[in-house]
Amino acid sequence: MVGVLLVAAAEPVTAFMLGPDWSAAVPLLALLGIRIFFVAPQEGLRWCFMAVGVTKPLLVVSLVNLCLVTAARWFGAAQGLVWMTVAYVLVQAAVVMPVLIAF
């Protein structure tokens, strides 16, 4: 629900919470709203892995996630904050979530 609200109403939410001077933050809020869709399933799967004692694949996924997110942020940072956020969201959605599901 929060993710849908942030994606659909990023501009009014930003204007209400931060004021009109923060209009440049609207795309960032919308992109991070998309990220919210992946947080709950990822965290739920992580807790399930820990509960059943499958921690080695979880460690591998976490290390791959760390490397990919670091690389995505580094390459995206050269293009600006919005592209850095796009790269982060894409890595989480396209790589980490499928890998967690595969295990």
Disulfide bonds with the S-S distance in Angstrom:
none
